[in-house]
Amino acid sequence: MEAVTDTPANAKPARQRRERSATQSLLSIALGLEAVVMFFVMLTAFGLKAVSPGVAFGGGIAFIVALVLVSGLLRHQWGVWLGWALQAALIATGVLLPAMFFVAAIFVGIWVFCFIKGRQLDRAKAAFISANNTKETP
């Protein structure tokens, strides 16, 4: 009788996933939350007739796509800078909907917290690894 295995004999080895930093993980979560909020902001701008439907949906979808794309680019330093630029753009949406100044302030606060805390966690992990001379994470 033949042994039963989950993988065929000619299967490729599993691709090792790139390790993400805590900063990258936290900032991508913040951008994901902002993308969800921007969906509702887009609908609100349309419903209140603050701008034309084309501007509301076109700008809203463009902003959402930018947030999602930048969340994938956070492994690069310039991706983090793009994230900061998106935070400024989020604040600028308050010109169209004044309530967005308040909402944007909350999300920029979340972004700043995630940025600072992520860097702290990354430094602590690096210190742990160097102190224990190991590749394992705490």
DSSP file (Angstrom, degrees, kcal/mol; ACC not computed):
  #  RESIDUE AA STRUCTURE BP1 BP2  ACC     N-H-->O    O-->H-N    N-H-->O    O-->H-N    TCO  KAPPA ALPHA  PHI   PSI    X-CA   Y-CA   Z-CA
    1    1 A M              0   0    0      0, 0.0     2,-0.2     0, 0.0     0, 0.0   0.000 360.0 360.0 360.0 142.5    0.0    0.0    0.0
    2    2 A E        -     0   0    0      1,-0.1     2,-0.2     0, 0.0     0, 0.0  -0.592 360.0-112.0 -86.9 142.6    1.2    3.5   -0.9
    3    3 A A        -     0   0    0     -2,-0.2     2,-0.5     1,-0.1    -1,-0.1  -0.495  28.6-130.7 -72.0 141.4    1.7    6.2    1.8
    4    4 A V        +     0   0    0     -2,-0.2     2,-0.3     2,-0.0    -1,-0.1  -0.830  30.2 178.0 -96.8 125.7   -0.7    9.1    1.6
    5    5 A T        -     0   0    0     -2,-0.5     4,-0.1     1,-0.1     0, 0.0  -0.879  35.4-131.8-123.9 159.1    0.8   12.5    1.6
    6    6 A D  S    S+     0   0    0     -2,-0.3    -1,-0.1     1,-0.1    -2,-0.0   0.766  93.0  52.5 -78.1 -26.5   -0.7   16.0    1.4
    7    7 A T  S    S-     0   0    0      4,-0.0    -1,-0.1    -3,-0.0    -2,-0.0  -0.905  86.0-119.9-115.7 139.1    1.8   17.2   -1.2
    8    8 A P    >   -     0   0    0      0, 0.0     3,-1.5     0, 0.0    -2,-0.1  -0.306  30.2-110.3 -69.8 161.3    2.6   15.5   -4.5
    9    9 A A  T 3  S+     0   0    0      1,-0.3    -2,-0.0    -4,-0.1     0, 0.0   0.798 117.2  48.0 -63.8 -30.4    6.2   14.4   -5.1
   10   10 A N  T 3  S+     0   0    0      2,-0.0    -1,-0.3     0, 0.0     2,-0.1   0.242  83.1 130.6 -96.4  14.1    6.8   17.0   -7.7
   11   11 A A    <   -     0   0    0     -3,-1.5     3,-0.1     1,-0.1    -4,-0.0  -0.375  61.3-115.1 -69.7 144.6    5.4   19.9   -5.7
   12   12 A K        -     0   0    0      1,-0.1    -1,-0.1    -2,-0.1     3,-0.1  -0.485  37.8 -99.4 -74.3 148.2    7.4   23.1   -5.4
   13   13 A P        -     0   0    0      0, 0.0    -1,-0.1     0, 0.0     3,-0.1  -0.382  50.0 -89.7 -66.5 149.5    8.6   24.0   -2.0
   14   14 A A        -     0   0    0      1,-0.1     2,-0.3    -3,-0.1    -3,-0.0  -0.336  43.6-113.9 -61.8 136.0    6.5   26.6   -0.2
   15   15 A R        -     0   0    0     -3,-0.1     2,-0.4     1,-0.1    -1,-0.1  -0.545  29.2-121.1 -73.1 131.2    7.6   30.1   -0.8
   16   16 A Q        -     0   0    0     -2,-0.3     2,-0.2     1,-0.1    -1,-0.1  -0.593  26.8-126.3 -76.3 129.1    9.0   31.8    2.3
   17   17 A R        -     0   0    0     -2,-0.4     2,-0.3     1,-0.1    -1,-0.1  -0.490  23.4-110.5 -76.0 142.7    7.0   34.9    3.1
   18   18 A R        -     0   0    0     -2,-0.2     2,-0.3     1,-0.1    -1,-0.1  -0.535  36.0-114.8 -71.0 134.9    8.9   38.1    3.6
   19   19 A E        -     0   0    0     -2,-0.3     2,-0.3     1,-0.0    -1,-0.1  -0.564  28.7-144.9 -75.1 130.5    8.9   39.2    7.2
   20   20 A R        -     0   0    0     -2,-0.3     2,-0.1     1,-0.1    -1,-0.0  -0.733  12.8-122.9 -96.3 143.8    7.0   42.5    7.8
   21   21 A S     >  -     0   0    0     -2,-0.3     4,-2.2     1,-0.1     5,-0.2  -0.395  23.1-115.0 -77.5 161.8    8.1   45.0   10.3
   22   22 A A  H  > S+     0   0    0     96,-0.3     4,-2.8     1,-0.2     5,-0.3   0.881 117.7  55.2 -63.7 -37.3    5.7   46.1   13.1
   23   23 A T  H  > S+     0   0    0     95,-0.5     4,-2.7     1,-0.2     5,-0.3   0.941 108.5  47.2 -60.9 -47.2    5.7   49.6   11.6
   24   24 A Q  H  > S+     0   0    0      1,-0.2     4,-2.1     2,-0.2    -2,-0.2   0.912 113.7  48.0 -62.0 -43.1    4.7   48.3    8.2
   25   25 A S  H  X S+     0   0    0     -4,-2.2     4,-1.8     2,-0.2    -2,-0.2   0.941 114.6  44.4 -63.9 -48.1    1.9   46.1    9.7
   26   26 A L  H  X S+     0   0    0     -4,-2.8     4,-2.1     1,-0.2    -2,-0.2   0.909 114.3  48.7 -65.8 -42.2    0.5   48.9   11.8
   27   27 A L  H  X S+     0   0    0     -4,-2.7     4,-2.4    -5,-0.3    -1,-0.2   0.871 109.5  52.4 -67.7 -35.2    0.6   51.6    9.1
   28   28 A S  H  X S+     0   0    0     -4,-2.1     4,-2.1    -5,-0.3    -1,-0.2   0.866 108.5  51.4 -68.5 -33.6   -1.0   49.3    6.6
   29   29 A I  H  X S+     0   0    0     -4,-1.8     4,-2.3     2,-0.2    -2,-0.2   0.923 109.7  50.0 -64.3 -43.9   -3.9   48.7    9.1
   30   30 A A  H  X S+     0   0    0     -4,-2.1     4,-2.1     1,-0.2    -2,-0.2   0.918 111.8  47.5 -61.4 -43.7   -4.3   52.4    9.5
   31   31 A L  H  X S+     0   0    0     -4,-2.4     4,-2.0     1,-0.2    -1,-0.2   0.870 109.8  53.8 -66.9 -35.6   -4.4   52.9    5.7
   32   32 A G  H  X S+     0   0    0     -4,-2.1     4,-1.8     2,-0.2    -1,-0.2   0.914 109.0  48.2 -63.3 -42.8   -6.9   50.1    5.4
   33   33 A L  H  X S+     0   0    0     -4,-2.3     4,-2.3     1,-0.2    -2,-0.2   0.894 110.2  52.5 -63.2 -39.7   -9.2   51.7    8.0
   34   34 A E  H  X S+     0   0    0     -4,-2.1     4,-2.7     1,-0.2    -1,-0.2   0.871 105.5  55.0 -64.5 -36.0   -8.8   55.0    6.1
   35   35 A A  H  X S+     0   0    0     -4,-2.0     4,-1.4     2,-0.2    -1,-0.2   0.906 108.4  48.2 -63.6 -40.8   -9.9   53.4    2.9
   36   36 A V  H  X S+     0   0    0     -4,-1.8     4,-1.3     1,-0.2     3,-0.3   0.925 112.9  47.8 -64.2 -44.1  -13.1   52.1    4.5
   37   37 A V  H  X S+     0   0    0     -4,-2.3     4,-2.3     1,-0.2    -2,-0.2   0.894 107.1  56.7 -63.9 -39.5  -13.8   55.5    5.9
   38   38 A M  H  X S+     0   0    0     -4,-2.7     4,-2.5     1,-0.2    -1,-0.2   0.812  99.9  59.8 -64.7 -28.6  -13.1   57.2    2.5
   39   39 A F  H  X S+     0   0    0     -4,-1.4     4,-1.8    -3,-0.3    -1,-0.2   0.940 109.9  41.5 -61.1 -45.6  -15.8   54.9    1.0
   40   40 A F  H  X S+     0   0    0     -4,-1.3     4,-2.3     2,-0.2    -2,-0.2   0.837 112.2  54.5 -72.4 -32.0  -18.4   56.4    3.4
   41   41 A V  H  X S+     0   0    0     -4,-2.3     4,-2.9     2,-0.2     5,-0.2   0.906 106.7  52.7 -64.5 -40.8  -17.0   59.9    2.9
   42   42 A M  H  X S+     0   0    0     -4,-2.5     4,-1.9     1,-0.2    -2,-0.2   0.928 111.2  45.8 -59.5 -46.1  -17.4   59.4   -0.9
   43   43 A L  H  X S+     0   0    0     -4,-1.8     4,-2.8     1,-0.2    -1,-0.2   0.877 112.9  50.6 -65.4 -37.3  -21.1   58.5   -0.4
   44   44 A T  H  X S+     0   0    0     -4,-2.3     4,-2.7     2,-0.2     6,-0.3   0.917 108.4  51.2 -66.9 -43.7  -21.6   61.4    2.0
   45   45 A A  H  <>S+     0   0    0     -4,-2.9     5,-1.9     1,-0.2     6,-0.9   0.883 114.5  45.0 -60.9 -38.1  -20.1   63.9   -0.4
   46   46 A F  H ><5S+     0   0    0     -4,-1.9     3,-0.9    -5,-0.2    -2,-0.2   0.934 114.0  48.2 -69.5 -46.8  -22.4   62.5   -3.1
   47   47 A G  H 3<5S+     0   0    0     -4,-2.8    -2,-0.2     1,-0.3    -3,-0.2   0.854 114.3  44.8 -65.6 -36.0  -25.5   62.5   -0.8
   48   48 A L  T 3<5S-     0   0    0     -4,-2.7    -1,-0.3    -5,-0.2    -2,-0.2   0.497 106.1-128.7 -84.0  -3.4  -25.0   66.0    0.5
   49   49 A K  T < 5 +     0   0    0     -3,-0.9    -3,-0.2    -4,-0.3    -4,-0.1   0.863  58.5 148.0  55.5  38.5  -24.2   67.2   -3.1
   50   50 A A  S   <S+     0   0    0     -5,-1.9     2,-0.3    -6,-0.3    -4,-0.1   0.822  73.2   5.5 -69.5 -31.4  -21.0   68.8   -1.8
   51   51 A V  S    S-     0   0    0     -6,-0.9    -1,-0.1     1,-0.0    -2,-0.1  -0.892  99.4 -75.7-141.5 170.7  -19.5   68.1   -5.2
   52   52 A S     >  -     0   0    0     -2,-0.3     4,-2.8     1,-0.1     5,-0.2  -0.296  46.6-110.3 -66.8 157.0  -20.7   66.7   -8.5
   53   53 A P  H  > S+     0   0    0      0, 0.0     4,-2.8     0, 0.0     5,-0.4   0.873 118.0  54.0 -57.6 -37.7  -21.2   63.0   -8.7
   54   54 A G  H  > S+     0   0    0      1,-0.2     4,-2.4     2,-0.2     5,-0.4   0.909 112.2  43.4 -63.7 -41.3  -18.2   62.5  -11.0
   55   55 A V  H  > S+     0   0    0      3,-0.2     4,-2.1     2,-0.2     5,-0.5   0.909 114.8  50.2 -69.8 -42.0  -15.9   64.3   -8.6
   56   56 A A  H  X S+     0   0    0     -4,-2.8     4,-1.7     3,-0.2    -2,-0.2   0.958 122.0  30.9 -61.7 -51.7  -17.4   62.5   -5.6
   57   57 A F  H  X S+     0   0    0     -4,-2.8     4,-2.6    -5,-0.2     5,-0.3   0.905 123.1  47.2 -77.7 -41.4  -17.1   59.0   -7.0
   58   58 A G  H  X S+     0   0    0     -4,-2.4     4,-2.2    -5,-0.4    -3,-0.2   0.947 118.8  40.1 -64.4 -48.5  -14.0   59.6   -9.2
   59   59 A G  H  X S+     0   0    0     -4,-2.1     4,-2.4    -5,-0.4    -1,-0.2   0.892 116.6  51.0 -67.3 -39.3  -12.1   61.3   -6.4
   60   60 A G  H  X S+     0   0    0     -4,-1.7     4,-2.4    -5,-0.5    -2,-0.2   0.929 112.6  44.4 -64.5 -45.3  -13.3   58.9   -3.8
   61   61 A I  H  X S+     0   0    0     -4,-2.6     4,-2.7     2,-0.2     5,-0.2   0.904 113.4  51.5 -66.8 -40.0  -12.3   55.8   -5.8
   62   62 A A  H  X S+     0   0    0     -4,-2.2     4,-2.4    -5,-0.3    -2,-0.2   0.911 111.5  47.7 -61.7 -41.5   -9.0   57.3   -6.7
   63   63 A F  H  X S+     0   0    0     -4,-2.4     4,-2.4     2,-0.2    -2,-0.2   0.912 112.2  49.0 -66.3 -42.2   -8.3   58.1   -3.0
   64   64 A I  H  X S+     0   0    0     -4,-2.4     4,-2.3     2,-0.2    -2,-0.2   0.920 111.8  48.7 -63.5 -44.2   -9.3   54.6   -1.9
   65   65 A V  H  X S+     0   0    0     -4,-2.7     4,-2.9     1,-0.2     5,-0.2   0.914 110.8  51.4 -62.4 -42.1   -7.1   53.0   -4.6
   66   66 A A  H  X S+     0   0    0     -4,-2.4     4,-2.6    -5,-0.2     5,-0.2   0.913 109.6  50.0 -61.5 -42.3   -4.2   55.2   -3.5
   67   67 A L  H  X S+     0   0    0     -4,-2.4     4,-1.7     2,-0.2    -1,-0.2   0.919 113.6  45.2 -62.1 -43.8   -4.6   54.2    0.1
   68   68 A V  H  X S+     0   0    0     -4,-2.3     4,-0.9     2,-0.2    -2,-0.2   0.919 114.4  48.1 -68.1 -43.2   -4.7   50.5   -0.8
   69   69 A L  H >X S+     0   0    0     -4,-2.9     3,-0.8     1,-0.2     4,-0.6   0.921 111.5  49.2 -63.7 -43.7   -1.7   50.7   -3.1
   70   70 A V  H >< S+     0   0    0     -4,-2.6     3,-0.9     1,-0.3     4,-0.4   0.839 101.9  62.9 -67.2 -31.2    0.4   52.7   -0.6
   71   71 A S  H 3< S+     0   0    0     -4,-1.7     3,-0.4     1,-0.3    -1,-0.3   0.814 105.4  47.7 -62.8 -26.8   -0.4   50.2    2.1
   72   72 A G  H << S+     0   0    0     -4,-0.9     3,-0.3    -3,-0.8    -1,-0.3   0.618 109.0  54.3 -84.5 -13.4    1.4   47.6   -0.1
   73   73 A L  S X< S+     0   0    0     -3,-0.9     3,-1.8    -4,-0.6     6,-0.4   0.320  73.1 104.6-101.2   7.1    4.4   49.9   -0.6
   74   74 A L  T 3   +     0   0    0     -3,-0.4    -1,-0.2    -4,-0.4     6,-0.2   0.595  62.2  77.1 -69.2  -9.4    5.1   50.6    3.0
   75   75 A R  T 3  S+     0   0    0     -3,-0.3     2,-0.3     4,-0.1    -1,-0.3   0.729  89.5  69.3 -70.9 -19.2    8.2   48.3    3.0
   76   76 A H  S <> S-     0   0    0     -3,-1.8     4,-1.4     1,-0.1     3,-0.4  -0.736  87.0-129.6 -96.6 147.8   10.0   51.1    1.2
   77   77 A Q  H  > S+     0   0    0     -2,-0.3     4,-1.7     1,-0.2     3,-0.3   0.892 111.5  54.3 -61.7 -39.0   10.9   54.3    2.9
   78   78 A W  H  > S+     0   0    0      1,-0.2     4,-2.0     2,-0.2    -1,-0.2   0.783 101.6  59.8 -68.4 -24.5    9.3   56.3    0.1
   79   79 A G  H  > S+     0   0    0     -6,-0.4     4,-1.8    -3,-0.4    -1,-0.2   0.874 103.5  50.3 -67.1 -37.1    6.1   54.4    0.6
   80   80 A V  H  X S+     0   0    0     -4,-1.4     4,-2.0    -3,-0.3    -2,-0.2   0.904 109.1  51.8 -65.7 -40.2    6.0   55.6    4.2
   81   81 A W  H  X S+     0   0    0     -4,-1.7     4,-2.1     1,-0.2    -2,-0.2   0.882 107.0  52.7 -63.9 -37.7    6.5   59.2    2.8
   82   82 A L  H  X S+     0   0    0     -4,-2.0     4,-2.3     2,-0.2    -1,-0.2   0.883 106.1  54.9 -62.9 -36.8    3.6   58.6    0.4
   83   83 A G  H  X S+     0   0    0     -4,-1.8     4,-1.6     2,-0.2    -2,-0.2   0.905 106.8  49.7 -61.0 -41.8    1.5   57.6    3.4
   84   84 A W  H  X S+     0   0    0     -4,-2.0     4,-1.8     1,-0.2    -2,-0.2   0.900 109.2  52.4 -63.4 -39.7    2.3   60.9    5.1
   85   85 A A  H  X S+     0   0    0     -4,-2.1     4,-2.2     1,-0.2    -2,-0.2   0.884 107.0  52.7 -63.2 -38.2    1.3   62.7    1.9
   86   86 A L  H  X S+     0   0    0     -4,-2.3     4,-2.3     1,-0.2    -1,-0.2   0.834 104.6  56.0 -66.6 -31.0   -2.0   60.8    1.9
   87   87 A Q  H  X S+     0   0    0     -4,-1.6     4,-2.0     2,-0.2    -1,-0.2   0.915 107.8  48.1 -65.5 -40.7   -2.5   62.0    5.5
   88   88 A A  H  X S+     0   0    0     -4,-1.8     4,-2.0     1,-0.2    -2,-0.2   0.901 111.6  50.1 -64.3 -40.3   -2.1   65.6    4.3
   89   89 A A  H  X S+     0   0    0     -4,-2.2     4,-1.0     2,-0.2    -2,-0.2   0.866 107.0  55.2 -65.2 -35.9   -4.6   64.9    1.5
   90   90 A L  H >< S+     0   0    0     -4,-2.3     3,-0.6     1,-0.2     4,-0.3   0.913 108.3  47.8 -63.2 -42.3   -7.0   63.4    4.0
   91   91 A I  H >< S+     0   0    0     -4,-2.0     3,-1.9     1,-0.2    -1,-0.2   0.894 105.9  59.6 -63.4 -38.9   -6.9   66.6    6.0
   92   92 A A  H >< S+     0   0    0     -4,-2.0     3,-1.9     1,-0.3     4,-0.4   0.725  87.1  74.3 -64.7 -21.4   -7.4   68.6    2.8
   93   93 A T  G XX S+     0   0    0     -4,-1.0     4,-2.2    -3,-0.6     3,-0.9   0.687  77.5  79.1 -65.5 -14.4  -10.7   66.8    2.2
   94   94 A G  G <4 S+     0   0    0     -3,-1.9    -1,-0.3    -4,-0.3     7,-0.2   0.700  79.5  68.1 -64.2 -18.4  -12.0   69.0    5.0
   95   95 A V  G <4 S+     0   0    0     -3,-1.9    -1,-0.2     1,-0.2    -2,-0.2   0.878 108.7  35.7 -66.8 -36.8  -12.3   71.8    2.4
   96   96 A L  T <4 S+     0   0    0     -3,-0.9    -2,-0.2    -4,-0.4    -1,-0.2   0.883 135.6  21.5 -82.8 -42.3  -15.1   69.9    0.7
   97   97 A L  S >< S-     0   0    0     -4,-2.2     3,-2.7     1,-0.1     4,-0.4  -0.916  71.0-156.9-127.9 103.3  -16.7   68.5    3.8
   98   98 A P  T >> S+     0   0    0      0, 0.0     3,-1.5     0, 0.0     4,-0.5   0.768  90.8  66.0 -55.3 -28.1  -15.8   70.5    7.0
   99   99 A A  H >> S+     0   0    0      1,-0.3     4,-2.0     2,-0.2     3,-0.6   0.747  86.9  72.8 -64.4 -21.0  -16.5   67.5    9.2
  100  100 A M  H <> S+     0   0    0     -3,-2.7     4,-3.2     1,-0.2     5,-0.3   0.739  82.8  67.4 -68.2 -21.7  -13.6   65.8    7.6
  101  101 A F  H <> S+     0   0    0     -3,-1.5     4,-1.7    -4,-0.4    -1,-0.2   0.932 107.1  40.6 -60.2 -42.5  -11.2   68.1    9.5
  102  102 A F  H <X S+     0   0    0     -3,-0.6     4,-1.7    -4,-0.5    -2,-0.2   0.936 118.1  45.5 -69.6 -48.1  -12.3   66.3   12.7
  103  103 A V  H  X S+     0   0    0     -4,-2.0     4,-2.1     1,-0.2    -2,-0.2   0.913 113.6  50.2 -62.7 -43.3  -12.4   62.8   11.1
  104  104 A A  H  X S+     0   0    0     -4,-3.2     4,-2.9     1,-0.2     5,-0.3   0.880 105.9  56.2 -64.0 -37.9   -9.0   63.4    9.5
  105  105 A A  H  X S+     0   0    0     -4,-1.7     4,-1.9    -5,-0.3    -1,-0.2   0.897 107.8  49.1 -61.5 -39.1   -7.5   64.6   12.8
  106  106 A I  H  X S+     0   0    0     -4,-1.7     4,-2.0     2,-0.2    -2,-0.2   0.938 114.5  43.9 -64.4 -46.7   -8.5   61.3   14.4
  107  107 A F  H  X S+     0   0    0     -4,-2.1     4,-2.4     2,-0.2    -2,-0.2   0.837 111.3  52.6 -72.6 -31.6   -7.0   59.2   11.6
  108  108 A V  H  X S+     0   0    0     -4,-2.9     4,-2.8     2,-0.2    -1,-0.2   0.888 108.8  52.3 -67.1 -37.1   -3.8   61.2   11.4
  109  109 A G  H  X S+     0   0    0     -4,-1.9     4,-2.5    -5,-0.3    -2,-0.2   0.907 109.5  48.3 -61.8 -41.6   -3.6   60.6   15.2
  110  110 A I  H  X S+     0   0    0     -4,-2.0     4,-2.8     2,-0.2    -2,-0.2   0.920 111.7  50.5 -62.9 -43.3   -3.9   56.9   14.6
  111  111 A W  H  X S+     0   0    0     -4,-2.4     4,-2.5     2,-0.2    -2,-0.2   0.929 112.0  46.6 -59.6 -47.5   -1.3   57.1   11.8
  112  112 A V  H  X S+     0   0    0     -4,-2.8     4,-2.7     2,-0.2     5,-0.2   0.917 113.0  49.5 -64.1 -43.2    1.2   58.9   14.1
  113  113 A F  H  X S+     0   0    0     -4,-2.5     4,-3.0     1,-0.2     5,-0.3   0.939 112.7  47.0 -60.0 -47.2    0.5   56.5   16.9
  114  114 A C  H  X S+     0   0    0     -4,-2.8     4,-2.3     1,-0.2     5,-0.2   0.881 112.4  50.9 -63.1 -37.9    1.1   53.5   14.6
  115  115 A F  H  X S+     0   0    0     -4,-2.5     4,-1.9    -5,-0.2    -2,-0.2   0.949 115.9  39.8 -63.9 -49.7    4.2   55.1   13.2
  116  116 A I  H  X S+     0   0    0     -4,-2.7     4,-2.1     2,-0.2    -2,-0.2   0.943 119.4  44.8 -67.2 -48.8    5.8   55.8   16.6
  117  117 A K  H  X S+     0   0    0     -4,-3.0     4,-2.6    -5,-0.2    -1,-0.2   0.882 111.5  53.7 -66.5 -38.2    4.7   52.5   18.3
  118  118 A G  H  X S+     0   0    0     -4,-2.3     4,-2.5    -5,-0.3   -95,-0.5   0.914 109.0  48.7 -61.7 -43.0    5.7   50.5   15.2
  119  119 A R  H  X S+     0   0    0     -4,-1.9     4,-2.3    -5,-0.2    -1,-0.2   0.901 111.0  51.0 -63.7 -40.3    9.2   52.0   15.3
  120  120 A Q  H  X S+     0   0    0     -4,-2.1     4,-2.4     1,-0.2    -2,-0.2   0.930 111.7  47.1 -61.7 -45.0    9.4   51.2   19.1
  121  121 A L  H  X S+     0   0    0     -4,-2.6     4,-2.4     1,-0.2    -2,-0.2   0.894 111.2  51.2 -65.2 -39.5    8.4   47.6   18.5
  122  122 A D  H  X S+     0   0    0     -4,-2.5     4,-2.3     2,-0.2    -1,-0.2   0.897 111.2  48.1 -65.0 -39.7   10.9   47.2   15.7
  123  123 A R  H  X S+     0   0    0     -4,-2.3     4,-2.4     2,-0.2    -2,-0.2   0.907 111.8  49.9 -66.2 -41.1   13.7   48.6   17.8
  124  124 A A  H  X S+     0   0    0     -4,-2.4     4,-2.3     2,-0.2    -2,-0.2   0.895 111.3  48.9 -64.7 -39.5   12.8   46.3   20.7
  125  125 A K  H  X S+     0   0    0     -4,-2.4     4,-2.6     2,-0.2    -2,-0.2   0.918 111.1  49.6 -65.6 -43.3   12.7   43.3   18.4
  126  126 A A  H  X S+     0   0    0     -4,-2.3     4,-2.4     1,-0.2    -2,-0.2   0.897 111.6  49.2 -62.8 -40.1   16.1   44.2   16.9
  127  127 A A  H  X S+     0   0    0     -4,-2.4     4,-2.4     2,-0.2    -1,-0.2   0.904 111.3  49.6 -65.4 -41.2   17.5   44.6   20.4
  128  128 A F  H  X S+     0   0    0     -4,-2.3     4,-2.2     2,-0.2    -2,-0.2   0.933 112.2  47.3 -62.4 -46.1   16.1   41.2   21.5
  129  129 A I  H  X>S+     0   0    0     -4,-2.6     5,-1.4     1,-0.2     4,-1.0   0.914 114.7  45.5 -63.8 -43.1   17.5   39.5   18.4
  130  130 A S  H  <5S+     0   0    0     -4,-2.4    -1,-0.2     1,-0.2    -2,-0.2   0.867 113.3  50.4 -70.5 -33.8   21.0   41.0   18.8
  131  131 A A  H  <5S+     0   0    0     -4,-2.4    -1,-0.2     1,-0.2    -2,-0.2   0.862 120.2  35.1 -70.0 -35.1   21.0   40.3   22.6
  132  132 A N  H  <5S-     0   0    0     -4,-2.2    -1,-0.2    -5,-0.2    -2,-0.2   0.463  99.7-135.4 -98.6  -2.4   20.1   36.7   22.1
  133  133 A N  T  <5 +     0   0    0     -4,-1.0     2,-0.3     1,-0.2    -3,-0.2   0.912  63.6 120.6  48.9  51.2   22.0   36.3   18.8
  134  134 A T      < -     0   0    0     -5,-1.4    -1,-0.2     2,-0.2    -2,-0.1  -0.898  69.6-134.3-139.2 164.5   19.1   34.5   17.3
  135  135 A K  S    S+     0   0    0     -2,-0.3    -6,-0.1    -3,-0.1     2,-0.1   0.491  74.1 107.7 -95.5  -7.6   16.7   34.8   14.3
  136  136 A E        -     0   0    0     -7,-0.1    -2,-0.2    -4,-0.1    -4,-0.1  -0.384  68.4-125.6 -74.6 150.8   13.6   34.0   16.5
  137  137 A T              0   0    0      1,-0.1    -1,-0.1    -2,-0.1    -2,-0.1  -0.622 360.0 360.0 -92.9 154.4   11.2   36.7   17.3
  138  138 A P              0   0    0      0, 0.0    -1,-0.1     0, 0.0    -2,-0.0   0.513 360.0 360.0 -64.2 360.0   10.2   37.5   20.9
